[in-house]
């Protein structure tokens, strides 16, 4: 229950914004969202980390759909920030995109603090891999002041397959100079130029290679300095990937512990799919063979420093056993028909149906799993022994540190390989969801095979690892309902198992019947007839979009092939007006679009799914959105195929249960590109006659904003 102190604080700070900014307009939907966030967090009860959650006054989890224009970020930052302060919690704000993270840190939070009088501290959280490791940098650039790399006078690190180029050496010296002079803070995103991934891997670190508190450069480590800051601020701005990584490691490892945190998860419609991706496991055959090839000399060095010869011998035996198994896999994969090159040029995939091990491979899977598990176990033991050896004053601590950092990649690779095989060997429990398991052949300069295993849903892990542990959570986005229901989101995120979860759909501040129109032309061709439909789109677009009117149009496709074909076959006077996604960088495309409009010329953007969500073109930058086809996703990846087959085996219909609801969300997002402000206007046109001829089409149509129907 909200206290009077909390109610007054929220009311007073919200009023202060209006007083400081006369142009600020409080909205009913925004006030409603502020109240919903505050009420959700007020139901939280204090508990110690690791304790069972006490009974609450209902779940302290609320799902809020807040359409564009509501002012969602201000709502959850104001109410969430105050509730976190009064309840002794941290507010963790998670987004799916870098763009929203930057908006929160550089615009929304400074706006709130500067205009509301609320004293709120905040920081941006990033993964360890975004930060420089000073120890590794100094090992490579011991005499960087003289412009040489003493680190390369030693025998080359096993991590460098080839001697670094002159350009790489110059970049490393520049980074070292700037970092030592404190003109560079060690955040990769702050470096003025793009740092190639292979080079960055030499100067960043992971949890396996990090020396942690034993590191001589701990005091200047950018990662630890950033993490120390997270322990002192009121608001931590993260992203879904980082949040899910923390949950996968048990919670409270990268971010504050869930028991001590209120979560505001923005762009929450991405969370379920990102969870599936994060909880999956994969390893490359070539990388595993590389690890086994490079391991022996490093293993000898570790054994020499730790006197763990028995553990070293066991690691050698496990590595030899794993090598034998992987070589046997190469033999099998070379003759597997499913991995023959398909006619369409895509990488072939061998899907293990229903997550079951194919006939005749049970023993090989068991042997590979046992060897991978044993190797990871012994490598971790040796890594622990290295940490213990460093505390021995008679040891060469500098040599141990270098070896620990180098050995870290073998710890990571061995654990990654073991994780994959543990999942591949896992049998599906009776009546339970199967794991998706598959092997993919990658065709290129060096042909490779990738072993994959993945849950088909992240719902259980989210429910147990996050929702049941969190002090409170709010999930929000402009589009969370599908077919006017929250059921899909609740099911995919595991919130369906928390029946007291509250849901709220806020009204849009826009007057859609006055601001927008919906037109469905009488196309005779259905998208199920690809050639005929493409011809119809080419025929209709010049009728719908004027080449002379200086306004912006967004045409959204679901197929790159169709998009390119339409772009090439339109009348010649349209070709100079078209900007095609993928032909130039997005930022350049948008700049050209705005420049054309400023010059009084029409501009037409052709885009795919990502432009249906991540594009903000207010005013005359977009007065017409043309949706070429209903945005159905094809179940063409192994996870979706396994999920759909499981649904069918239970008597369900995956098209109705998953495909149509997900298309509903995408359709609303696509239509949402039109009206971004209260002064915007325009038309949405749908070139797919299934919205009228099919029952599911009419359901999808009913989800759209109440535009005025024309035609």
RONUFI-330423 format. One line per field, with one value per residue (C-alpha): y, z, x; residue in one letter. Coordinates in nm, 3 decimals. Each point is the difference from the previous one (the first is absolute). Layout:
<lonus>
py = c(Y,...);
pz = c(Z,...);
px = c(X,...);
nupa = c(a,...);
</lonus>
This chain:
<lonus>
py = c(0.000,0.346,0.221,0.364,0.095,-0.189,0.139,0.357,-0.042,-0.131,0.272,0.283,-0.098,-0.054,0.342,0.155,-0.101,0.198,0.297,-0.002,-0.069,0.179,-0.189,-0.334,-0.150,-0.257,-0.274,-0.220,-0.318,0.107,0.065,-0.339,-0.170,0.180,-0.127,-0.356,-0.010,0.138,-0.241,-0.299,0.082,0.085,-0.365,-0.111,-0.128,0.017,-0.330,-0.108,-0.138,-0.374,-0.006,-0.122,0.289,0.097,0.021,0.323,0.202,-0.152,-0.038,0.307,-0.045,0.210,-0.010,0.336,0.065,0.369,0.123,0.253,0.344,-0.112,0.086,-0.344,0.065,0.305,-0.200,-0.295,0.207,0.241,-0.256,-0.273,0.230,0.130,-0.348,-0.140,0.274,-0.034,-0.383,-0.033,-0.164,0.060,0.082,-0.203,0.128,-0.242,0.068,-0.209,0.260,0.216,0.295,-0.010,-0.051,0.311,0.191,-0.095,0.093,0.310,0.146,-0.147,-0.033,0.342,0.150,-0.154,0.100,0.349,0.088,-0.194,0.079,-0.375,-0.085,-0.319,-0.150,-0.233,-0.195,-0.207,-0.369,-0.186,-0.346,-0.066,-0.046,0.369,0.104,0.005,-0.225,0.218,-0.305,-0.160,0.333,0.063,-0.354,0.072,0.355,0.001,0.272,0.176,0.338,-0.088,-0.115,-0.372,-0.302,-0.185,-0.256,-0.131,-0.051,-0.300,-0.322,0.086,-0.056,-0.300,0.242,0.163,-0.235,0.247,0.279,0.324,0.247,0.339,0.159,-0.214,0.094,0.368,-0.030,-0.183,0.265,0.276,-0.168,-0.046,0.364,0.137,-0.231,0.067,0.375,-0.047,0.144,-0.335,-0.167,-0.354,-0.024,-0.139,0.207,0.320,-0.063,0.237,-0.268,-0.352,-0.256,-0.331,-0.288,-0.224,0.286,0.093,-0.362,0.039,0.290,-0.090,-0.284,-0.233,-0.137,-0.298,0.191,0.289,0.011,0.172,0.143,-0.150,0.214,0.266,0.233,-0.055,0.364,0.133,-0.280,0.160,-0.298,-0.003,0.378,-0.014,-0.286,0.181,0.294,-0.229,-0.074,0.366,0.131,0.000,-0.100,-0.251,0.011,-0.338,-0.198,-0.326,-0.197,0.113,-0.060,-0.352,-0.076,0.098,-0.221,-0.291,0.033,-0.005,0.369,0.270,-0.079,0.283,0.207,0.051,-0.310,-0.048,-0.006,0.355,0.134,0.149,-0.067,0.219,-0.203,0.222,-0.140,-0.308,-0.159,-0.101,-0.170,-0.348,-0.054,0.146,-0.240,-0.299,0.123,0.068,-0.338,-0.189,-0.154,-0.036,-0.091,-0.022,-0.320,0.196,0.207,-0.313,-0.157,0.326,-0.012,-0.358,0.080,0.306,-0.147,-0.231,0.264,0.222,-0.300,-0.086,0.355,-0.008,-0.335,0.133,0.296,-0.197,-0.344,-0.152,-0.267,-0.251,0.248,0.094,-0.364,-0.039,0.311,-0.144,-0.326,0.182,0.218,-0.307,-0.169,0.311,0.024,-0.362,0.068,0.317,-0.177,-0.271,0.273,0.138,-0.343,-0.023,0.357,-0.038,-0.274,0.141,0.070,0.276,0.201,-0.010,0.347,0.105,0.158,0.341,0.052,0.014,-0.181,-0.351,-0.103,-0.344,0.033,-0.275,-0.054,0.058,0.051,-0.374,-0.135,-0.161,-0.377,-0.143,0.311,-0.048,-0.139,0.269,0.274,-0.157,-0.031,0.357,0.133,-0.193,0.118,0.364,-0.006,-0.152,0.246,0.301,-0.136,-0.049,0.330,0.184,-0.186,0.111,0.356,-0.005,-0.135,0.292,0.242,-0.181,0.001,0.375,0.031,-0.183,0.272,-0.224,-0.021,0.230,0.188,0.183,-0.330,-0.145,0.306,-0.026,-0.371,0.050,0.258,-0.224,-0.312,0.177,-0.054,-0.376,0.007,0.185,-0.220,-0.326,0.108,0.114,-0.335,-0.194,0.207,-0.084,-0.373,-0.012,0.138,-0.220,-0.305,0.110,-0.211,0.170,-0.082,-0.168,0.266,0.276,0.250,-0.144,0.173,0.107,-0.174,0.038,0.003,0.265,-0.018,0.337,0.032,0.247,0.031,-0.249,-0.235,-0.056,-0.171,0.167,-0.206,0.164,-0.067,0.235,0.008,0.081,0.242,0.208,0.019,-0.238,0.162,0.348,-0.106,-0.170,0.210,0.345,0.048,-0.213,0.161,0.364,0.253,0.132,0.034,0.206,-0.110,0.259,0.079,0.173,-0.339,-0.290,-0.131,-0.230,-0.036,0.240,-0.243,-0.025,-0.383,-0.051,0.219,-0.155,-0.347,0.066,0.181,-0.246,0.258,-0.227,-0.204,0.305,0.045,0.321,0.185,0.313,0.127,0.346,0.136,0.379,0.214,0.175,0.381,0.017,0.057,-0.278,0.047,0.361,-0.043,-0.317,-0.201,-0.372,-0.114,-0.358,0.005,-0.269,-0.219,-0.323,-0.175,-0.154,-0.014,-0.377,0.065,0.170,0.099,0.129,0.187,0.167,0.109,0.144,0.194,0.145,0.100,0.160,0.191,0.278,0.042,0.030,0.205,0.322,0.063,0.374,0.068,0.089,-0.234,-0.319,-0.352,-0.322,-0.327,-0.308,-0.345,-0.339,-0.132,0.157,-0.176,0.158,0.339,0.004,-0.122,0.269,0.269,-0.101,-0.028,0.323,0.275,0.183,0.329,-0.178,-0.156,0.317,0.039,-0.345,-0.071,-0.375,-0.139,-0.184,0.182,0.276,0.032,0.087,0.336,0.101,-0.114,0.213,0.297,-0.029,-0.034,0.319,0.186,-0.089,0.128,0.319,0.054,-0.031,-0.348,-0.317,-0.280,-0.365,-0.241,-0.373,-0.196,-0.338,-0.112,0.204,0.322,-0.094,0.056,0.203,0.298,0.336,0.233,0.267,0.265,-0.007,-0.234,-0.274,0.069,-0.337,-0.351,-0.276,-0.352,-0.236,-0.328,-0.109,-0.051,-0.375,-0.157,-0.324,-0.278,-0.062,-0.017,-0.314,0.150,0.100,-0.331,-0.195,0.222,-0.032,-0.377,-0.018,0.215,-0.227,-0.313,0.151,0.052,0.370,0.217,0.194,0.235,0.111,-0.019,0.167,0.122,0.208,0.163,0.090,0.142,0.211,0.167,0.066,0.141,0.248,0.102,0.055,0.212,0.187,0.157,0.242,0.202,0.097,0.332,0.172,0.206,-0.288,-0.112,-0.250,-0.336,-0.368,-0.220,-0.379,-0.187,-0.341,-0.110,-0.267,0.265,-0.013,-0.356,-0.197,-0.019,0.063,0.302,0.159,-0.072,0.174,0.294,0.044,0.052,0.312,0.351,0.132,0.177,0.129,-0.269,0.122,-0.171);
pz = c(0.000,-0.085,0.296,0.018,-0.029,-0.330,-0.137,0.085,-0.143,-0.332,-0.023,0.095,-0.236,-0.289,0.066,0.008,-0.362,-0.110,0.207,-0.142,-0.357,-0.095,-0.333,0.183,-0.026,0.263,-0.157,0.157,-0.133,0.138,0.345,-0.019,-0.080,0.281,0.244,-0.138,0.035,0.353,0.106,-0.143,0.196,0.314,0.022,0.046,0.339,0.122,0.011,0.016,-0.306,-0.030,0.230,-0.118,-0.107,0.272,-0.086,-0.177,-0.043,-0.349,-0.237,-0.030,-0.377,-0.246,-0.380,-0.160,-0.367,-0.051,-0.357,-0.161,0.148,0.354,0.141,0.135,0.096,0.211,0.171,0.108,0.078,0.226,0.184,-0.007,0.115,0.298,0.099,-0.023,0.231,0.258,0.000,0.003,-0.344,-0.327,-0.310,-0.295,-0.335,-0.287,-0.370,-0.313,-0.206,0.038,-0.129,0.297,0.247,-0.131,0.005,0.364,0.116,-0.212,-0.024,0.216,0.335,-0.024,-0.095,0.306,0.242,-0.148,-0.001,0.281,0.291,0.060,0.101,-0.190,-0.086,-0.296,-0.204,-0.317,0.046,-0.267,-0.028,0.082,-0.369,-0.071,0.226,-0.041,0.223,0.109,0.102,-0.344,-0.171,0.203,-0.061,-0.373,0.017,0.275,-0.167,-0.186,0.082,-0.232,-0.267,0.013,0.125,0.236,0.054,-0.348,0.068,0.211,-0.167,-0.168,0.205,-0.108,-0.037,-0.303,-0.297,-0.205,0.084,0.050,-0.289,0.013,0.013,0.303,0.177,-0.066,0.138,0.313,0.067,-0.048,0.241,0.256,-0.031,0.036,0.286,0.201,-0.047,0.117,-0.324,-0.073,0.267,-0.135,-0.132,-0.353,-0.102,0.094,-0.232,-0.298,-0.262,-0.054,0.164,-0.194,0.201,-0.021,0.129,0.278,0.121,0.081,0.239,0.159,0.240,0.133,0.345,-0.060,-0.091,0.240,0.300,0.204,0.331,-0.054,-0.310,0.042,-0.217,0.193,0.116,-0.356,-0.159,-0.201,0.057,0.378,0.023,-0.192,0.213,0.320,-0.124,-0.045,0.372,0.088,-0.241,0.023,-0.363,-0.209,-0.374,-0.160,-0.303,-0.031,-0.097,0.309,0.225,-0.138,0.035,0.364,0.055,-0.178,0.242,0.303,0.035,0.185,-0.183,-0.253,0.123,0.351,0.139,-0.109,0.363,0.039,-0.333,-0.164,-0.375,-0.274,-0.318,-0.300,-0.351,0.184,-0.315,-0.083,0.332,-0.077,-0.320,0.149,0.293,-0.233,-0.179,0.325,0.158,-0.313,-0.045,-0.306,-0.088,-0.319,-0.092,-0.135,0.318,0.214,-0.210,0.025,0.377,0.015,-0.230,0.198,0.346,0.065,0.037,0.215,0.210,0.054,0.117,0.241,0.143,0.047,0.197,0.213,0.052,-0.097,-0.225,0.072,-0.093,-0.307,-0.105,0.043,-0.211,-0.267,-0.003,-0.022,-0.284,-0.191,0.052,-0.116,-0.307,-0.089,0.034,-0.208,-0.272,-0.002,-0.032,-0.303,-0.161,0.067,-0.104,-0.327,-0.106,0.149,-0.286,0.199,-0.016,-0.378,-0.154,-0.086,-0.335,0.154,0.117,0.370,0.263,0.044,0.336,0.155,0.247,0.261,-0.009,0.333,0.160,-0.014,-0.072,-0.348,-0.022,0.042,0.157,0.366,0.092,-0.189,0.164,0.344,-0.061,-0.130,0.294,0.256,-0.155,-0.026,0.359,0.131,-0.191,0.129,0.356,-0.002,-0.173,0.263,0.273,-0.152,-0.029,0.372,0.072,-0.190,0.221,0.310,-0.134,-0.033,0.377,0.037,0.047,-0.144,-0.335,-0.298,0.029,-0.332,-0.186,0.182,-0.092,-0.367,-0.001,0.179,-0.254,-0.290,0.160,0.043,-0.362,0.043,0.310,-0.197,-0.309,0.197,0.205,-0.314,-0.169,0.309,0.029,-0.357,0.042,0.333,-0.179,-0.307,0.228,0.203,-0.050,-0.006,0.312,-0.056,-0.108,0.020,-0.259,-0.224,-0.056,-0.354,-0.112,-0.334,-0.184,-0.262,-0.275,-0.059,-0.351,-0.059,-0.023,0.285,0.002,0.352,0.198,0.286,0.272,0.148,0.284,0.120,0.204,-0.211,0.269,0.269,0.208,0.280,0.051,0.004,0.248,0.241,-0.050,-0.022,0.072,0.317,0.138,-0.100,0.259,-0.271,-0.377,-0.265,-0.363,-0.258,-0.371,-0.257,-0.124,0.242,-0.082,-0.291,-0.136,0.282,0.267,0.221,-0.011,-0.241,0.201,0.333,-0.141,-0.166,0.301,0.265,0.166,-0.071,0.300,0.225,-0.010,0.204,-0.267,-0.094,-0.356,-0.121,-0.351,-0.009,-0.247,-0.277,0.019,-0.379,-0.183,-0.254,-0.188,-0.071,-0.049,-0.208,-0.273,-0.082,-0.360,-0.131,-0.382,-0.192,-0.093,-0.171,0.062,0.337,0.147,-0.029,-0.373,0.023,-0.364,-0.046,0.332,-0.084,-0.336,0.176,0.246,-0.292,-0.168,0.311,0.153,-0.265,0.052,0.375,0.027,-0.190,-0.143,0.003,0.352,0.237,0.285,0.145,-0.058,0.174,-0.188,0.217,-0.139,0.163,-0.273,-0.120,-0.335,-0.059,0.124,-0.246,-0.288,0.056,0.031,-0.335,-0.192,0.097,-0.264,-0.067,0.153,0.337,0.010,0.116,0.285,0.153,0.291,0.057,0.342,-0.010,-0.299,0.223,0.380,0.183,0.125,-0.354,-0.138,0.250,-0.067,-0.375,0.070,0.204,-0.248,-0.289,0.188,0.097,-0.369,-0.085,-0.153,0.078,0.177,0.027,0.243,-0.073,0.321,0.170,0.347,0.195,-0.160,0.107,0.361,0.032,-0.216,0.131,-0.283,0.139,-0.205,-0.378,0.022,-0.015,-0.107,-0.163,0.124,-0.255,0.144,-0.290,0.179,0.340,0.209,0.055,0.100,-0.171,0.247,-0.177,0.292,0.210,0.319,-0.164,-0.185,0.324,0.183,-0.272,-0.014,0.380,-0.015,-0.269,0.204,0.284,-0.233,-0.056,-0.309,-0.008,-0.269,0.214,0.337,-0.099,-0.360,-0.015,0.345,-0.076,-0.337,0.184,0.206,-0.310,-0.194,0.275,0.021,-0.376,0.003,0.297,-0.224,-0.130,0.300,0.231,0.136,0.051,-0.317,-0.233,-0.274,-0.283,-0.133,0.054,-0.306,0.014,-0.325,0.133,-0.074,0.271,0.256,-0.164,-0.127,0.297,0.351,0.155,-0.230,0.148,0.349,-0.091,-0.149,0.324,0.186,-0.193,0.133,-0.090,-0.319,-0.233,-0.262,-0.358,-0.332);
px = c(0.000,0.124,0.089,-0.103,0.368,0.027,-0.327,0.102,0.351,-0.132,-0.264,0.236,0.282,-0.243,-0.154,0.347,0.059,-0.307,0.107,0.353,-0.113,-0.323,-0.004,-0.013,-0.348,-0.100,-0.210,-0.263,0.163,0.336,-0.145,-0.172,0.331,0.182,-0.262,0.021,0.380,-0.011,-0.274,0.188,0.314,-0.198,-0.108,0.359,0.110,0.358,0.187,0.360,0.178,-0.058,-0.303,-0.337,-0.223,-0.247,-0.366,-0.082,-0.315,-0.024,0.292,0.219,0.013,-0.197,-0.009,-0.082,-0.060,0.067,-0.052,0.232,-0.050,-0.090,0.342,0.090,0.360,-0.083,-0.277,0.211,0.310,-0.191,-0.213,0.264,0.278,-0.197,-0.120,0.352,0.128,-0.277,0.010,0.379,0.023,0.181,-0.198,0.127,-0.124,0.052,-0.051,0.042,0.184,0.309,-0.204,-0.238,0.287,0.170,-0.329,-0.057,0.351,0.058,-0.352,-0.276,0.178,0.174,-0.340,-0.165,0.276,0.033,-0.369,-0.168,0.230,0.042,0.355,0.064,0.337,0.038,0.253,0.014,0.085,0.192,0.149,0.364,0.077,-0.066,0.288,0.375,0.213,0.297,0.202,-0.024,0.063,0.315,0.121,-0.019,0.135,0.260,0.204,-0.278,0.151,0.290,-0.242,0.084,-0.185,0.229,-0.272,0.069,0.371,-0.105,-0.114,-0.333,-0.313,-0.203,-0.289,0.166,-0.028,0.204,0.240,-0.198,0.011,0.169,-0.346,-0.094,0.322,-0.066,-0.355,0.120,0.265,-0.257,-0.242,0.277,0.111,-0.351,-0.092,0.318,-0.057,-0.364,-0.131,-0.169,-0.210,0.033,-0.358,0.014,-0.300,0.185,0.297,-0.033,0.067,-0.130,0.230,0.006,-0.143,0.312,0.216,-0.243,0.000,0.369,-0.059,-0.332,-0.070,-0.266,-0.075,0.226,0.316,-0.055,0.234,-0.271,0.123,0.346,0.054,0.272,-0.212,-0.324,-0.010,-0.014,-0.204,-0.283,-0.231,0.041,-0.020,-0.329,-0.129,0.095,-0.206,-0.302,0.009,-0.046,-0.266,-0.379,-0.064,0.193,-0.068,0.071,-0.115,-0.190,0.311,0.189,-0.301,-0.049,0.372,-0.020,-0.304,0.173,0.293,-0.230,-0.087,0.191,0.326,0.005,-0.294,-0.142,-0.173,-0.364,-0.116,0.133,-0.123,-0.304,-0.001,-0.144,0.028,-0.064,-0.040,-0.125,-0.140,0.362,0.069,-0.137,0.198,0.315,-0.039,-0.014,0.311,0.187,-0.081,0.112,0.345,0.222,0.355,0.200,0.181,0.296,0.025,-0.010,0.277,0.199,-0.034,0.123,0.291,0.117,-0.066,0.304,0.278,-0.220,-0.101,0.367,0.068,-0.295,0.108,0.354,-0.132,-0.246,0.163,-0.336,0.149,-0.278,-0.271,0.201,0.020,-0.376,-0.054,0.231,-0.195,-0.334,0.131,0.119,-0.336,-0.187,0.224,-0.078,-0.373,0.011,0.197,-0.268,-0.263,0.186,-0.027,-0.375,-0.074,0.187,-0.242,-0.322,-0.250,-0.175,0.323,0.032,-0.004,-0.359,-0.085,-0.078,0.358,-0.089,0.203,-0.144,-0.146,-0.048,-0.288,-0.036,-0.374,-0.175,0.343,0.071,0.347,0.001,0.016,0.346,0.154,-0.094,0.341,0.192,-0.208,0.059,0.376,0.031,-0.199,0.210,0.326,-0.113,-0.127,0.325,0.219,-0.195,0.015,0.377,0.072,-0.207,0.192,0.331,-0.127,-0.088,0.347,0.152,-0.193,0.130,0.358,-0.006,-0.029,0.333,0.262,0.272,-0.176,0.052,-0.328,0.045,0.039,-0.302,-0.206,0.092,-0.075,-0.333,-0.111,0.100,-0.147,-0.332,-0.097,0.044,-0.219,-0.268,0.022,-0.001,-0.302,-0.181,0.065,-0.109,-0.320,-0.098,0.055,-0.182,-0.306,0.043,0.009,-0.304,-0.311,-0.340,-0.205,-0.334,-0.249,0.259,0.119,0.271,0.331,0.076,0.319,0.172,0.331,0.067,0.258,0.166,0.136,0.282,0.377,0.022,-0.296,-0.126,-0.275,-0.187,-0.170,-0.310,-0.243,-0.270,-0.318,-0.303,-0.118,0.169,-0.318,0.104,0.340,-0.152,-0.268,0.240,0.312,-0.155,-0.371,-0.020,0.315,-0.041,-0.112,-0.232,-0.022,-0.176,0.000,-0.092,0.005,-0.215,-0.121,-0.041,-0.346,-0.067,-0.352,-0.096,0.126,0.308,-0.015,0.291,0.237,-0.101,0.050,0.337,0.150,-0.125,-0.224,-0.295,0.122,-0.032,-0.378,-0.001,0.197,-0.195,-0.045,-0.092,-0.057,0.018,-0.190,0.191,0.016,-0.047,-0.328,0.039,-0.333,0.095,0.374,0.016,-0.167,0.006,-0.027,-0.011,0.012,-0.191,0.295,-0.101,0.334,0.077,0.352,-0.040,0.055,0.343,0.050,-0.354,0.009,0.330,-0.141,-0.307,0.220,0.197,-0.325,-0.153,0.292,0.007,-0.376,0.044,0.319,0.056,0.346,-0.065,-0.129,0.289,-0.093,0.143,-0.132,0.102,-0.060,0.045,0.078,0.043,0.232,0.325,-0.042,-0.340,0.122,0.290,-0.215,-0.262,0.269,0.151,-0.328,-0.176,-0.029,0.327,-0.114,-0.035,0.346,0.188,-0.251,0.046,0.234,0.038,0.091,0.331,0.147,0.140,0.035,-0.320,0.130,0.101,-0.336,-0.193,0.226,-0.066,-0.373,-0.012,0.220,-0.231,-0.304,0.184,0.076,-0.370,0.026,-0.193,0.184,-0.102,0.163,-0.016,0.059,-0.031,-0.113,0.255,-0.130,-0.351,0.103,0.317,-0.081,-0.124,-0.107,-0.235,-0.176,0.030,0.298,-0.264,-0.358,-0.060,0.083,-0.049,-0.004,0.061,-0.075,-0.127,0.315,-0.019,0.329,0.088,0.086,0.329,0.242,0.054,-0.142,-0.330,-0.024,0.048,-0.249,-0.264,0.032,-0.037,-0.315,-0.145,0.077,-0.203,-0.295,0.060,0.034,0.329,-0.126,-0.293,0.182,0.328,0.029,-0.318,0.043,0.363,-0.106,-0.258,0.271,0.214,-0.296,-0.085,0.366,0.015,-0.315,0.145,0.267,-0.268,-0.121,0.288,-0.128,-0.334,0.051,0.088,-0.236,-0.006,-0.112,0.072,-0.047,0.001,0.071,-0.103,-0.356,0.013,-0.099,-0.344,-0.027,0.132,-0.141,0.342,0.035,-0.308,0.137,0.325,-0.188,-0.193,0.330,0.093,-0.063,-0.348,0.105,-0.269,-0.069,-0.004,-0.069);
nupa = c(x,x,x,x,x,x,x,x,x,x,x,x,x,x,x,x,x,x,x,x,x,x,x,x,x,x,x,x,x,x,x,x,x,x,x,x,x,x,x,x,x,x,x,x,x,x,x,x,x,x,x,x,x,x,x,x,x,x,x,x,x,x,x,x,x,x,x,x,x,x,x,x,x,x,x,x,x,x,x,x,x,x,x,x,x,x,x,x,x,x,x,x,x,x,x,x,x,x,x,x,x,x,x,x,x,x,x,x,x,x,x,x,x,x,x,x,x,x,x,x,x,x,x,x,x,x,x,x,x,x,x,x,x,x,x,x,x,x,x,x,x,x,x,x,x,x,x,x,x,x,x,x,x,x,x,x,x,x,x,x,x,x,x,x,x,x,x,x,x,x,x,x,x,x,x,x,x,x,x,x,x,x,x,x,x,x,x,x,x,x,x,x,x,x,x,x,x,x,x,x,x,x,x,x,x,x,x,x,x,x,x,x,x,x,x,x,x,x,x,x,x,x,x,x,x,x,x,x,x,x,x,x,x,x,x,x,x,x,x,x,x,x,x,x,x,x,x,x,x,x,x,x,x,x,x,x,x,x,x,x,x,x,x,x,x,x,x,x,x,x,x,x,x,x,x,x,x,x,x,x,x,x,x,x,x,x,x,x,x,x,x,x,x,x,x,x,x,x,x,x,x,x,x,x,x,x,x,x,x,x,x,x,x,x,x,x,x,x,x,x,x,x,x,x,x,x,x,x,x,x,x,x,x,x,x,x,x,x,x,x,x,x,x,x,x,x,x,x,x,x,x,x,x,x,x,x,x,x,x,x,x,x,x,x,x,x,x,x,x,x,x,x,x,x,x,x,x,x,x,x,x,x,x,x,x,x,x,x,x,x,x,x,x,x,x,x,x,x,x,x,x,x,x,x,x,x,x,x,x,x,x,x,x,x,x,x,x,x,x,x,x,x,x,x,x,x,x,x,x,x,x,x,x,x,x,x,x,x,x,x,x,x,x,x,x,x,x,x,x,x,x,x,x,x,x,x,x,x,x,x,x,x,x,x,x,x,x,x,x,x,x,x,x,x,x,x,x,x,x,x,x,x,x,x,x,x,x,x,x,x,x,x,x,x,x,x,x,x,x,x,x,x,x,x,x,x,x,x,x,x,x,x,x,x,x,x,x,x,x,x,x,x,x,x,x,x,x,x,x,x,x,x,x,x,x,x,x,x,x,x,x,x,x,x,x,x,x,x,x,x,x,x,x,x,x,x,x,x,x,x,x,x,x,x,x,x,x,x,x,x,x,x,x,x,x,x,x,x,x,x,x,x,x,x,x,x,x,x,x,x,x,x,x,x,x,x,x,x,x,x,x,x,x,x,x,x,x,x,x,x,x,x,x,x,x,x,x,x,x,x,x,x,x,x,x,x,x,x,x,x,x,x,x,x,x,x,x,x,x,x,x,x,x,x,x,x,x,x,x,x,x,x,x,x,x,x,x,x,x,x,x,x,x,x,x,x,x,x,x,x,x,x,x,x,x,x,x,x,x,x,x,x,x,x,x,x,x,x,x,x,x,x,x,x,x,x,x,x,x,x,x,x,x,x,x,x,x,x,x,x,x);
</lonus>
